[in-house]
Amino acid sequence: MELTPSFLLLLQQSTPVFTNPSFHTFTSIASGWFLSNRHRYITELIFSSGHIGIGHWSRFHRFFSHAAWNLDRFSMYLAKFVVTILAPNATLYWAVDDTLCRKRGLTLYGAGMHYDPLISSRAKALVSWGHDWVVLCLIVVHPFWAPTKVFALPIAMRLYVNRQGLTKGKKNQKKKKAKPDPNHRTRPELAMELISLAAGWFPDDEILITGDSAYGGQSILGQLPPRVHLISHVHPKGALYEPAPPKGEKTKGAPRKKGKRLPGMNVWAEDANQPWTSLDFDQFGLHASLAVKTIQALYYKAGKNRLLTIVLVRDLKGKRPDQMFYCTKLDWTVPQILSAYSYRWAIECTFENTKQLLGLEDPANRLPKAIERTAPMALLLYSLVVVWFHQTGHRFLRFPVRPWYPKKQEASFADLLTTLRRVSYEEKTERELSKRCDLKAWITQLTEFLSRAG
């Protein structure tokens, strides 16, 4: 079983990444990945793509564990293709975050105990065993086929491995600290590596990165490449400073690096000398009546002497705590900053869709190279589905008849995947059945049923 030719033509853009045999294996894997409704184990992909008995099954396993293709090179071609199709001559919005893929087995390479937001609460943080992926996504804002939606397209990713902790000594000996791993990188360092890759791919374009507080510290803000801007959180207890005053002619010593310390967030919020400004915000991910204050200052611990626009936000209904954001792009207004940051929520939707609909957590590899390339394939294929739908698939969109949901007008990712499956099935069956075939109505109903992704 193969996908529609229009999607296979899209895959041709990645031919420079693979050898000819590997590319044919890749198209078979992509077909099996999209057409399967079960767990995305490698053996399931062989079955779903109809390649049982066609060559040896080990070539599908070796595609991830041994084949000579590079994930970053694939990401580069995908990024340039996505920008050409979806965001030509536009400011590139990116989002960075990490997601946990729960796993079983103590011998899995790279697996560890990581914070699990789904089972944690504000009062108690809990952990789960699995792989933690740091992902850089390109944000597509309000495509013409979904004018109110935002999509985050995964482009590049890295596997985070926990720092080596305590190791067991010989029998009857106490545990001792292991030597630190010189190659260990934190999540922000991995994110910075991905951001540097994207900046190298688009050296002449302006790039704007959004990240939560985990990706707003000195590891990223202090090392941003040229033409790359960042929007993130200021810690509620973060220290803000005025810019350094000019050095006087008679002043001895080195010039000052920062000016007077500004009041903390709570004091600033209650300062009557700087009134709040009302802002009715209705954007993707944030619908609220807000009050805002803004100032330009130094967030010295994270950004040293880089001047930032600081925005203090208060929800007038009290549903959210007060928050401070910063933006390195000094000429942006408060609505622009908050709008760009609100688009970051799309990356959470991407993680949910890839886990529920594309089996991001399913692969059961063990070798390091296979682990580092199998799960990212689900993320990259997510991006390819959105690109295909933007180019071709939107013409075939069809919502099922649901009397309880009559007002649906915009496609979700489940609708995009359903459309790709249905078009692939229909093109296959139309070649086999005549127009007057008595089975056509039944085949149409069966195709619709098999195509549904959610």
N, C-alpha and C positions, 0 to 999 in steps of 0.2 A: 504494500500500500504506500503510495506516494502523496505528498502534498500537492496543492494546486501549482501549475507551472509558474504563475505569477510570483509565488513565494520562493520557488526554487530559483527563479531568476534573481530574486533579491539576495539569495545566498551566494550567488556568483560573485558578489562584491568582495567576498572574503577569500577568493581563490589564491591571492598571493600569500596568504598565511600558511596554506597547506601544500603538501605534495599532492599529486593527482590521485593516488590511492586513498590518502587520508581525507581528501575532500569528498570522495564518494562515500566513505564511511561517515563523515560528518553529516551529509545530507540524509543518510539513512537514520542516524541518531536523532536528528532534528525531527524527521517524520514520526519516528516512534515516540519521541518526547511529547509532541503535540496531540497525537492521535490516541495515546493511552489515557484511560480513565482510572488506572491503578497506580500503585507505587512505581516510581521511576527507577527501579533497579535496572542494571544493564541488561539482564536477561529479559526483562519486560519490554525494553526498547527494541530488542531483536524481534520479539514476538509481535509487537504492535506495528512495526514497520514491514512485516511480512518477509523477513530475511532468514527465517529458519531454514537451514539446509543450503543456503546460498553462501558458500565460503565457510571458513571455520569461524565459530563463534568467538574465539579468542581475540580476533582482530578488533572487536568492539571494546573489549577490556583494555587492550594494548593502545587503543586510540588515546585513552586518558593517562595510562601509566608509562608508556614508552614512546609514543609517536612524536616526531620532531616538529611540533608546532608550538608557538609561543603565545601565551595568554595575553601579555601586554601588547603584542603586535596585533592580535585580533581586536583588542580594545581600541587601539589607535584607528584601525580601518573602520570599526563600527562608529566611533566618535565622529570622525570626519564625514561619514556617510549620513549619520543622523543630523548633524548640523547642516549639511547641504540640503537635506530634504525638509527638515522641520524648523530650522532656525537660521536661515540665510541672512547675513548682514545684521544680526540682532545681538544685543548683549547676552552673553551666555550665562544663564543661571544654573548653578550647580548646588547640590546638597550632599553632605557627608554624614554618615552615621554608621552604627554597627548593629548587627542583629545576631541573635543566638539561634543556632540550629541544634536542637536536642539530639543526642546520640546515645547508643548503648555500646558497651565494650570498653574495657580498660586499656586495651592495646592499640586503640586507634591513634594514629599520628595526629598531633596537634590538639587532641581533645583535652578538656579541662573543666574545672568548675568556674562558671561565669554567672554574673548577676542575671537573674531572670525577671524581667519586668512584668510578665503575665501572672506570676504567682506571688509577686512582692506587693507590699503596700507601703504607704508613706511611713508607717510606724515600724515596719520590719522588712529588711531586705533579705531575699532568699536567692539561692543559687541552684543551677541545674548543670548536669554534665553534657558537654557537647562542643561544637565548633563555634567560634565567634568570628564573624566576617565583618571587616571594615569595608564599606561600599561607597563609591563616589558615583552619584547619579546626575544626569543632565535633566534639567527641569523643562518640560514643555507646557507652556501656559496657554490655556484656552484654545486648543485646536479648533478648526472650523466645524468639525463633526461633533464636538462637545464643548460649546462656548463657555460653560461655567466650570469645567473640570480642569484639573492640573495633573499631569502624569510625570512621574520620576523614572527616567530610563537608566537602569544600571549600565555603567560603562566600564569601570575598573574596580577591582576588589583585591583585598589581601586577607589572608588568614592570620588572626592574632593568636599567638601561643603564649600561655602563661609563663611568667618568670619562674625559673626553677627554684623551688623552695627547700624544704628539709628533705634529706635523703637518709635512708636507713643505713647504719653502719653494719659491721659484722655482728654476729650473734652476741648478745649480752653486752653490747656497747651502746652508749647513748647516741641519740640522733645528733647529727652535727650539720651546721649550715653548709650548703653546697657552694662551690665557687660560682660567682655571677657569670652568666652567659654574656660574652662581649657582643654577640650578634642579636641579643634580645632587643625588640623594639616595642614601644608602647603603642596603644591605639592612636593617639595623636601623631606619633612619629610615622606610623603607617599611613595615616590620612595625609600627612604632609608629603609623603612619597607619591601618593596618588595625585595630589594637587600639582606637584611639580611635573608629573607626567602630562597632565592636561594642559598646563601652561606651555610645555614644550611642543605639544601638538598644535596649539593655536597661539603662536608667538605674537601675532599682530592683532589679536582680539582682546577685548576687555572681558575678564572673567570675574564673576561675583559668586562667592562661596557662602553658603549658609550652614551653620552647625549649631548644635546645642552647647550647653556649658562645658561638656566634656571635650569639645573641639574648639574652645575659645581662649585657651591659655597661651602661654609664651611659646610652647612647642610649635604652634601654628602662626599665631599673630606676629611673633617676632621673626618669622622666617618666610613670610609671603614673597613669592617672586614678583617682579615688576608686572604691572597691569592686572594684578590679581587683588581683589578686594574681599573683605570678610565681614559678615554680619553674625553676631553671636551674643551670648549673655554676659553681663557683668555680674560677678558674685554679689549677693545681697550685702555682704560685709566687705566688698572690695573697696580699696582705697583709691580715690580719684584726686588728681592734682591739677592745678593750673599750669599752663605752659611755663617753661623756665624763663625768668626775666633776662633781658639783655645784660651782658657783663659791663660794668662800669669801667671807665678808664683807670680809676685809681684802686680798683678792687684787686686784691692779690689772690693767687691760687687759681685752680681750674674753674671754668664757668659752671654754674649750677645746671643740673640735669632736669630738675623739675621745680615747679613753683610751690606756692602754698597749698597745703592739703585742703580739699573741699569737704563740706559736711557729708556724713554718711547718708545712705538711702532714706532711712526713716526721718532724719532731721530735714533733709532736702524736701521730702514729701510734705512735711508740715510747715515748711517755710512760707509764710504769708507774703513775703516780698516778691516771690516768683509764683504767680497764680497758675492754676491748671488751665489747660486749653482743652475744650471738649472735641471729641472726634468720634463720629458714628462710623464704625468699621464693619464692613460687610464684604469680606474676602474669603477665598477658599481656606478653610481651616480656622477661621476666626470671625465670629459674628457677635459683636458686642458694642455697647456704648462705653467709650473709654475717655479717660482724662489723661493728658500727657504733659510732660515737661521736657525740655531739651536744653543741652549745654554742650559746648566743645571743651574737652578736657583730656588729660593723660590718664590712661589706665596703666600705671607705670609697671606694676608687677608682671603684666602680660605683654604690653606693647612698648615698654620703655618710653622713649620720648616721641613716639608717634601720636600725633593729634587725632582724636576720635570724636565723632558725634555720639553723644550719650543721650538716650531716650528713656525716661522714666514713665512707666505705663501703670495706670490704675483702672481696674474694672469697676465701674460705677455701681454695678449690682453686687459686688463683693463675692463673685463666684471664683475669682482667681486672686492669688496674692499679688502684691506689687512686684513688678519686675523691671530690671534695667537691661537695655540692649545697647550694643555699640556697633558702629558702622565706620569703616575706614574711608568710605566715599563721602567726603565732607560736603559736597554740593547737593546731596540728596535730602529731600524733605522727609518729615516723619511718616506720612502715608506711604511713600515709596519704600522706606526702610521696613515698616511693619508688613506691607504687602509682600515684599520679597521674602521676609522671614516666614510669613504664613504659608508660602508655597512649599516650605520644607516638609510640611505634614504629608505631602504626597509620597515621600520616601517610606513612611510607615505603611501606607496603603500598598506600595510595591512589595514590601516584605511580606505582608499578609497574603497578597495574591500569589506570589511565587511559592509560598509554602503550601497554600491550600489548593492551588490550581496547577502548579507546575512542579510540585514535589521537590522543593529546595532542600528539605530535610531528609529525603529518601535515600540518596546514594549510599551504598554500604561498602565503599572502598577502604583499603587499608594502607596501601603504599603512599608515601608522601606526595609524589608527583600526581598520582591519581586523585588524591583528596584535594589537592590545590587546584585541580582543573575541572572536576566533575560538577560540584555544586555551583561554581560560577557559570557553568553552561546554562543552568536554569535561569540565572539572572540575565545573561546576554540574550537568550532566546526571548525573554520577556520584551526586551527592547526591539528585537526584530519583528515581533508581532505588532507592536504599536506602529512601527514604520510601515509595515505592509498594509495595515488598515488605513493609514493616512494616504498612502499612494493608491491603493486598489480596493481594499476590503470595504470601505465605507459605502461603496455603490451596492453592496450585497447585504447590507445590514437589514435584519428583519427581526422585530421583537415578537415573541410568542404572545398569543391572545391570553391576557390575564385580566378578567373583569375587576379584580381587586386592585389592579395597578394600571389604570388606563392612561395616566398622564406621563408615563415614561417617554422621554424624547432623546436622551443622550446615552451613549453606549458606555458601559463599564468595561473593565478588562475581561470579565467573564463573557460579555457579549462579543468582544473582539476575538477571543479564542473560539467561541462557538461559531462565529462566522467563518473563521479559517477552516475549521473542521467540516462545516456543512458544505462550503464551496468545494473542498477537496473531495468529499464523498459524492457530491452531485456530479462533478465532472467525470468521476470514475463510472458512476452508474449510467449516466446519459449515453456513454459510448457503448454500453452493453445492452440497454433496453431500447426498444422502439417507442415512438410516441404513443402508439395505440396499445401498448402492452397493458394487460389487465392488472399487472402487479405494480404499475407506476404509482398509484395513490398509496399503496402499502409501503413501497420503497421510500416514498417521500416522507411518510410519517416515521418510518424507522430511521431514516437519515437525520431527521430533526431530533429524534430522541437520542441517538448516539452522539450528536454533535454538542449537546448541552454541557457546558462547563460549570454551571452553577445556577 
